[in-house]
Amino acid sequence: MSPSAPQHPQRPRKQWLLSLVLFSLLFFMAIYSITNPMREDDAKFENAKEVALSQITRGYAAGDFEKITMSDNKVFAVSHTGAVIQSYKESRDSMSTLGWNDPKNITIVEVENREATNMFMAILPDLLFFILIIGGLIWLFRGIARSQSNAMSFGKSRARVADAKQVKTRFKDVAGVDEAKEDLIEIVDFLKSPKKYLNLGAKIPKGVLLVGAPGTGKTLVARAVAGEAGVPFFSISGSEFVEMFVGVGASRVRDLFMKAKRNAPCIIFIDEIDAVGRQRGGAGFGGGHDEREQTLNQILTEMDGFEQGTNVIVIAATNRPDVLDKALLRPGRFDRRVFLDRPDLEAREKILEVHTKNKKMGRGIKLVDIARQTVGLTGADLENIMNEAAIFAAKRGRKALVQADMVDAVEKVALGPEKKSRRLSQKEKEITAYHELGHAIVGYICPESAPLHKVSIVSRGSALGVTWFLPQEDEYTTSKTKFLDEICGLLGGRAAEDLIFNEITTGASNDIERASQIARNMAMRYGMGDGDLGIVAYGEKQGTMFLGVDPSTTRNYSEEMAKQIDEFVRETIQAQYVRSLGILRTHKAKLDILCKELLKTESLSLDEFIKIFDPQEKLMPKLMKEGRKPKK
């Protein structure tokens, strides 16, 4: 997703009002301190001795005091020695009523005027209340203005805008999608030099649809196009068009394209366009006045309406191309479809190289080995692996990544984190060890099985142990023999439990499910069934399909065919189970030795497994020998 233009955060209303009150208090305290400075002799009056008022009157007549101060109802008398006494008088008592106005007496009698101070303190609460009222009114008017502004902008586009300087992504930052980049280079060239094509009568491509599974880099490719072309980039998600109010989505589409035309040439990127681009009249639409349908109609009009030559290219991304409306896919709207597939071995190595640019890498790292271990993973998965590797290196106190960090990161992403807190009894450990070694030995012997990579009895995720098979290269087709070898390997764990303990556990439940599904697909989808099943596909696909996820199927065959399919599945699994039992009986002695070693070390690599099971490598399948590299 593209970075949005920098925005200055607005101060919350409550914080603004509180700041106003605090500022007012500080302001009035400052005024009070300036207008009412502390007197120098206030400190003397604090410790004054309290006496009767008549005593002060007698002292005045006798001339014992240097100064008498009257402050409100308090009277302070200071003697010639500096001693201070105090007393209290009635409010109506004055200098004349007290007899302290004798002109012959040298005692200084002063009356302190605090009316101004009292008046200020009296009106201070009223001033604060007035300020609060003014602040509340300002807050209310600002809220009304903001609400009106939001109401007016409700139909405005919420697209994030990034100008040419903000988009830093280039094609060199995108690896593993060379074919997609070749298709998009023409778009970049057209945005840079449109006259070269217009002079020859070529039309501007209106749109490019990026199709691919999640994590294959659709958004990254779109940003790279904008970065290479050096044009503004508007990005928005399809779901951001739709609101509960009718007409808002269409209004936002109009506003988005209006802004784009003002900034032409530019690119509009709509992520997850299937949120608004589904087939009209189908599931999820409520008729001609449905909000999403109106939004789609507006997109169709903007992309190929009466206005021509706008030089605005729309790039959309989805992983559900089958649900999009046909009018959206016709030439003149989305002229090109660019498919981003999961990366192959070479592409994965290039993607890993891109993600190592900002990391400190140690010596001797072989990215090709990591690429071989990550068959079927997307670019986002590989980025996650590199991040996990950096975390492992930091935890272990290293200054650079090493190969072991990357291997551990692959295992964590592919198999799940280790659950060291899960404690198994010795009996359960022994059953798990034999179970996993059953998978390993049968898989190792079967010629078409993927090469063995690692055996472990350390719990990961919901599994008590793991037997990891890794293909040496990407595979795009699968033979019947490979399917059968895969079923045989899956049943090896159950066969080992049956052979050693003459008992079976629930540990093979997932293996049986996977084996049954493979056998059923052989009969129903691939025409690999025996007998009268023939080369026929059974069952109709129903519902929409996410890329990489099979849809559900409905039954379109007879009870007789269903019986034959079930019989084929049962016979196939039984035959492969007997086969796996035979392999394990033949190598039972080696199975026991391997179990003791696995219980001791908790994991065995391929080389450690071969060292015990097949030292001369005579039993290694030919396919595995061709893919296996000598140990250095």
Residue, then its C-alpha position, 0 to 999 in steps of 0.5 A: m500500500s502506498p504511503s499517504a501524504p504527510q498529515h499533521p495530527q489535530r489536537p484532541r478537543k479535550q486537550w485543547l480545552l484543558s490547555l485553555v483552562l491551564f493557561s488562564l490559571l497561569f495568566f491570572m496567577a501571574i497578574y496576582s503576583i505582579t499586582n500583589p507583591m509580598r511585603e517585606d514585613d509579612a514574615k515578621f507578622e507570621n510569628a506574632k504573639e496574640v494579646a488583648l486589644s486593650q493591651i495594644t491600646r495601653g502600649y499606644a498611650a505609653g508610646d511603647f510601639e514604633k508602628i501599629t498596622m491595621s489590616d482588615n480585622k487584625v491589628f499588628a503592633v511592632s515595639h521599638t525592639g522589633a517584637v511583634i504582637q497581634s490582636y483582633k478588632e471589630s469591623r466598625d472599630s476605627m482609629s478614632t474609636l480606638g483612640w489611636n489618633d493622638p497627634k502628639n503620639i509618635t507611634i505610626v498608625e497605618v491602615e492597609n488597604r486590601e480592597a483591590t486584592n479582595m475584589f480581584m479574588a472575588i471576581l476570579p471565579d467569575l472570570l474563570f467561569f466566563i473563560l470556560i463558557i467562551g471555550g465551550l462555545i468555541w469548541l461547539f462551533r468548531g465541532i459543528a463546522r467539522s461535522q459540516s465539513n465531514a458531511m460535505s466530504f462524505g462522498k470524497s475519495r479516500a485514496r492515498v496519494a503519493d507523488a513521484k518523489q514519494v514512490k521509491t520502489r523500482f523494478k530492480d526492487v521487484a524480483g521473481v516476476d520477470e514476465a510481469k515486469e516485461d508486460l508492464i514496461e510498455i505501460v511505463d514507457f507509454l506514461k513517459s513518452p505517450k506521443k511516440y505511441l499516439n503518433l502511430g495511432a496506438k491507444i492508451p491502455k486503460g487498465v491492467l489487472l494483476v492476478g495472483a495468490p496472496g503474497t505474490g507481489k501485486t501491490l509491489v509491482a504496481r508501486a514499481v510501475a509508478g516509481e519507474a514512470g515517475v507519476p503520481f500514484f493513487s491507491i485505494s482498496g475496493s472496500e473503501f468505496v462501499e458505505m451503508f449510504v446509497g450513492v456514496g461509492a459512485s460519488r467517491v469513484r467520480d471524485l477519485f477519477m477527477k483528482a487523477k485527471r487533474n494530476a495526469p499522467c498518473i496511476i490509480f491502483i485499486d486493491e482487492i477490486d473484487a469487493v466492488g467488481r463482482q458480476r452484477g445480478g449474482a450473489g451479493f447484489g440486491g438489484g439495480h439499486d444496490e450500492r456495489e452495483q452503482t459503484l461498479n457502473q461508475i467505474l465502468t463509465e469512468m474507465d471507458g466513457f465518452e471522455q477520451g485521452t485522459n492518460v490515466i491508467v488503472i491498475a487493479a489487483t485481485n486473487r479472485p478473477d473468476v467473480l469479476d464482471k465481464a464488462l470490467l474485463r473487456p478490452g477498453r477497460f482492463d486491456r491486459r491481465v498480468f498473472l503473478d505466479r508463485p516463484d520458481l527456484e531461480a525466482r526465489e533465489k532472486i527474491l531472497e537476494v533482494h531481502t538481504k540488501n538491508k541485512k548484515m550477511g555473514r560469509g558462506i551463506k548459500l541462498v540457493d539452498i534456502a530457495r530449494q527448501t522453500v518450494g511453493l512459498t510466495g515472496a511475502d513468505l520469503e520476506n518473513i523468513m529473512n525477517e525471522a532469520a534476522i531475529f534468530a541472529a539477534k537473539r543469539g548475539r550475532k552481528a551478522l546472519v549465518q546459514a543456520d539462522m536462515v535454516d531455522a527460520v525456514e523450519k519455523v515458517a514451514l513447520g511452526p515454532e518448536k514447542k519445548s514446553r510440551r512434555l511427552s512420556q518415554k512411551e509416547k516419545e518411542i511411539t513418535a520416533y517409530h512413527e516418524l522413522g516409518h515415514a522416513i524409511v518408506g519415503y526414502i525407499c519409494p523411488e518417486s517420493a520427494p527426497l528426505h530432508k529431516v526427521s524430528i520428534v520435537s513437537r511443532g504446532s499440533a504435530l508431535g514429530v515431523t518428517w520433512f520431505l523436500p523436492q529438489e526442484d519445482e514440479y508442475t505435473t504429477s504422475k500416477t506412480k508419484f501419487l502411489d509413492e506419496i500414499c505409501g509414504l504417508l501410511g509408513g507411520r501407521a505401518a511402523e506402529d502396527l509392526i513394532f507395537n502391534e497396536i495403532t494410535t491416533g497419530a496417523s489421522n492426518d496421514i490417512e486423511r491426506a492419503s484418502q484425498i489423493a486416492r479420491n482425486m486420482a479417481m475423480r479428477y485425474g482419470m487414474g482410476d481402474g476398472d470401469l471408472g475410465i478417463v472421466a472427471y466425476g463431480e462438478k465444481q461449485g462456487t467461486m475459487f480463490l487462487g490456490v484453494d479448491p472449490s467444493t464439488t457436487r455429485n453428478y454421478s450414479e450410486e454405482m459410480a460412487k460405489q466404484i470410486d469408494e472401492f478404488v480408494r479403499e483398495t489403493i490405500q490397502a495396497q499401499y499399506v501392505r507395501s509400506l509394511g513390507i518395506l519396514r519388515t525388510h529394514k526392521a533392524k535398521l529401524d530399531i537402530l535409527c529409533k535409538e539414535l533419534l531418541k538420543t538426538e531428537s532430530l536426524s538430518l539426511d546425512e545422519f539418516i543415510k549414515i545409519f540406514d544406507p551407508q553405501e547409498k545402494l538403496m537410494p532411489k535414482l531420482m534422489k541420487e541425481g538431486r543429491k549433492p555430495k556432503k562437503 
